[in-house]
């Protein structure tokens, strides 16, 4: 026993410095470090964001003229199917899982996730999902053309008659993505319940951790329903059953129930962590505590609960009986209570604060404004009479793009800028960040705002050609779409060059309060030399009280 | 702090961490099973919708299901849940041979259930594509059967691992999880039996 060196036992290996030869190589290994896995998720999904963005620009290129003259109509169908599938399953979900992977253990004072190997296995399924989705371009008949919702009987058509067709590959990819998400959800929930540092009670957890918990609970109860529907759809395609084939007595509406029972809550799986990001960012850049922290934290769980009972609002026009429409209209509207709580809390946090308009704050503020707009159109769509009128028009497309781009992507950008110095130890270029913000904001507004008037005028979704009277708004939207494509360039330039040669950022460039800001940037392997002992609620801005009682012992190189 | 005290401290804290790991694994496995049960709930919901709304439920020439042999199967599967519990108690008292005998018994009872299921499937006059009745029947029993097979495989692994010396010194999470999974498979079967065989 006496031969064991103490250094080895308590060794707290530093994260490789930026120029170190093993610095970038570790991202291509089966690493079990949650910080490496987090960045693996973020970078992988950003690549797919660019691919999904290319599909979007092909769609917008087709729609810049009223005639269908850029691509074949079947290719157009494949484009909007793959655009939606890639953006959801390969960008929005994984990038937020990546952020949560990086931040949750740091924020709750844990050395890693509860199951590090499971974590790595869940990540490595994402590239597999991507390869499967992309491989469907190379099979006879091309990729799935039934939209990301894959409603039967459209999704049951198999024009080429092959067993391996675009729809089957799509289903396999979604199934693997589901397995990966369940593994991640089990890991997050266990980590948050069991791995908190001493003193880190539930009501001392940062709001982001609350929202991750709320989102991952949705994955656990929602995804299995989609899996059940997907298994039955797969059997219908490959084994000749008739679960959803109306001509043989099957019930295609049942698939819609299975699909939306997960896929509406899935929107909150995306939105909740973004709400958490807003709740983290506003106190830092307004120098005020988060207004109504406890209520904001609990409202996330209320959203989780309500999300399970609203799915039929996607099916008002699916022959749904009147009493069901009324019931789900009521539940849908009630979602605006917990989300309204958050919006008022953010407004009150920012109100009369000492605002510092750095790039993360700009993205967060614009994200909330976009979310309020999306919420208003959301209430319109939740009401049956309006929905029946604008069902299947561009009004719906505009609404949900204001959610998934205007809110979710803005929140993701805000988070990436805000925690970039923590992840890399270096500062991004503020000027490039501002250029990126204004391009993104202009592109988003030009692209998605015109969809609302053109939808109210009656332009249907999912069409490659349209009536020339809609042309004006579509030209604007297409210009916005190309602008959004352009807007990723300053972002990529900024991230890559400042990671290589940006200014050293120090441990806490934002003077933010939180466990992750108490340790070095980037944090060492296993994060904390000694587990922090938490003695205060989060967001103690202006209170001048310490967050932990053992600050000096947390890391070897304070400062 | 002297180096000896520091080492003792390290060893102790690593023991605490291992203990935590077992608690985490148990918690995580519970979370996983709760999530898994939603797949079955979805299938059950689908079955109830189909059965109550379908106009021609039974395929032509099919009278219904024979309940005699499946009832024997049910008794065997449910009692195996008690048998694996006895095995767990033996392990708890560090009586390895008693543990092995009862684990092996559970394994054989599970295998008998699978055998009985296969015999029943062979004797049926309808198939997977015989309307919604056939499709839902094979979907539910097949998906449950896959879980029984998984449980039996887990028990086989646990049986052979019990011969590794010192296997249970650190943790008995493997057998805890196997047992919990087996109870889960049982509970699902009770609901399934009620829906498919009793409610005809």
Contacts between the chains, C-beta under 8 A, distances in Angstrom:
chain1	res1	chain2	res2	distance
A	1	B	4	8.0
A	1	B	7	6.3
A	2	B	3	7.7
A	2	B	4	7.4
A	4	B	7	6.1
A	6	B	3	5.4
A	6	B	6	5.3
A	6	B	7	6.7
A	6	B	10	7.7
A	9	B	6	7.9
A	9	B	7	7.0
A	9	B	10	4.5
A	10	B	6	7.7
A	10	B	10	6.7
A	114	B	24	4.6
A	114	B	28	6.4
A	115	B	24	7.3
A	115	B	25	7.7
A	115	B	28	6.4
A	182	B	32	7.3
A	182	B	35	6.0
A	185	B	31	7.8
A	185	B	35	7.2
A	186	B	28	5.0
A	186	B	31	5.0
A	186	B	32	5.0
A	186	B	35	7.3
A	187	B	28	7.2
A	189	B	28	7.8
A	189	B	31	5.3
A	190	B	24	5.4
A	190	B	27	5.3
A	190	B	28	4.2
A	190	B	31	6.4
A	193	B	27	6.5
A	194	B	20	7.1
A	194	B	23	6.6
A	194	B	24	5.0
A	194	B	27	5.8
A	195	B	24	7.4
A	220	B	31	6.6
A	220	B	34	6.9
A	220	B	35	4.2
A	220	B	38	7.8
A	221	B	35	6.9
A	221	B	38	5.6
A	222	B	38	8.0
A	223	B	35	7.4
A	224	B	35	5.8
A	224	B	36	6.8
A	224	B	37	7.8
A	224	B	38	3.6
A	224	B	39	4.1
A	224	B	41	7.8
A	224	B	42	6.4
A	225	B	38	6.1
A	225	B	39	7.7
A	225	B	42	4.7
A	227	B	39	5.6
A	227	B	42	7.9
A	228	B	39	5.1
A	228	B	42	3.5
A	228	B	43	5.5
A	228	B	46	7.0
A	229	B	42	7.3
A	231	B	139	7.7
A	231	B	143	7.8
A	232	B	46	7.2
A	232	B	139	7.1
A	235	B	128	7.8
A	235	B	135	7.3
A	235	B	139	7.1
A	239	B	128	6.1
A	239	B	129	7.4
A	240	B	128	7.4
A	240	B	129	4.6
A	241	B	128	6.0
A	241	B	129	6.0
A	241	B	135	4.1
A	241	B	139	7.8
A	242	B	129	7.4
A	242	B	131	6.9
A	242	B	132	6.6
A	242	B	135	6.5
A	243	B	46	7.5
A	243	B	132	7.1
A	243	B	135	5.9
A	243	B	136	7.9
A	248	B	131	7.1
A	249	B	54	6.2
A	249	B	55	7.2
A	249	B	56	6.9
A	249	B	131	6.2
A	249	B	132	5.8
A	250	B	132	6.7
A	251	B	49	6.8
A	251	B	50	6.8
A	251	B	53	7.1
A	254	B	46	6.0
A	254	B	49	5.9
A	254	B	50	7.8
A	258	B	42	6.2
A	258	B	46	7.6
A	261	B	42	7.9
